[in-house]
């Protein structure tokens, strides 16, 4: 059972209109601190409660620095949307939204399922590598 904190409840309520929102929009809507929103959104994404854009979006950001004038930077951010029941990927306005599992699963199949895996030996600290064999699954007779 997953515990539900007050930050998570507010964030899921803010995403309840099924419109993609960035972290800044959620901070503005919920009036929580930005770190609380970032942490809660990341945990919700890991647990499969929300979907996140597959690739980050980029935006030019201008910040007034007083006597130093304007500071310009490019910031990257993701959009989040509430995950409908039984949906692992979604496309809204030509943007692909995914769960963490749907992003990791292709990497898992490509890298970790082969029988031979390189792994650092724990017995020696000299940086030597050894081959390990993953156990094969055999059907029960």
N, C-alpha and C positions, 0 to 999 in steps of 0.2 A: 504494500500500500504506500502510495506517495503522499507525503505530507504537503499540505497546501498552506502557504504562508499568506499574510496580508498583501505583500507585494505581488505575488502570483495572481491572487484573486483580482486585484485592481488591473493588472496587465491583461488578463484574459477578458475582463469586462471591457477594457478599451479596444480590444481586438474583436469584440462581439459583433461589430457591424460588417464583418467580412470584407473590409477594405484594407489593402496593404498599407502598412505604416512603418516608418523608420523609428529608430530608438528616440530620436529627438521629439518626434510627434507624440510618442507614448509618454515621454517625460513631461511634455507640456500638458497632455490630457490628464495624467494621473497625479501630477505635482509631487512625484517621488524624486529622490536624488538620481542622478544619471548612473551612478555606480550600482544602485539597487536595481534599476531597470535593466542595465546590461547583464548583471549576474542572474536575475530572475529569467530574463529572456533566453539566455544561454542554457540554463537548466531546463526551461520549458522545451527548447529545441532538442536538447539531448534526450528528453523523456518522450518526445514525439507528440507534444501537445500543440505545437505551432510549426508552421512551415517557414523556411527562410529561402531567399533568392539563392539560386545556384552560384551565380557570380555576383561580386559586389558592384554597386553602382558608384560612379564617381561624380563629384560636384565641386565646383570652384567655390571656395569659402573666403569671404573677406571679413576681417575683424579689425575694428578700430582700436588702435593701441595708444591713444592719447597723443602726446607730443611726438611719438615715433611715427605717427600717421597710420596708414592702412597696411595691414599684413595680409597677403594673399597666400592661400595654400589649397591644395587639392585633397579633399577628404574622401575616403571610401566608406561606404556603409551598406548595410543589407536592409531589405524590406521584410517584414514579418506579417503573416496572416494566420488566423485561427485554422487549425487542421480539421476538416470534416471527417466524420467517422469512416474508416476504411480506405482513406485516400493517402497515398504516399508521395505523390507528385501532382502538381497543379500548374496550369499556365494562365496567367492573368496579364492582359495588355502586353503580350509577347515576352513576358518574363517568366522564367521557369522557377517554380518554388519546389523545394525538396525537404524531406526529413533527413536527419543525420544518417539514419540507417541506409536510405537509398543512395546517399553519396559514398558511404563506406563499402557497401556490398560489392560493387564492381572492383574496387581495389582489393578486397578480401579474396575474390575469385581469382584475380590475376596474380597476386603476390603470395598469399598464404596457403592456398590449397595445393600447390605442388608438393610432392613428397619430400623433396630435399630442401632444407632451409639452412641458411648460414646464420650462425648465432655465436656471439662472443662467449668463450669458455669462462665459467665462473671460478674454476680451479686455479687458473693461471692469470696473472695480471700483466703479462708481457705483450698483450695485444694479439695473441694467436687466435685464429679462427678454426672452428671444426665443423664438420657436417653432422647434422642431426636428421634423423628420419622421423617424420610424423607417423603416428599409428594409423594403420589402415582400418577402415570400418568394414567388418564382415557381417553379413546377415546371420542372425541366430538360427541354428538348425532346429 
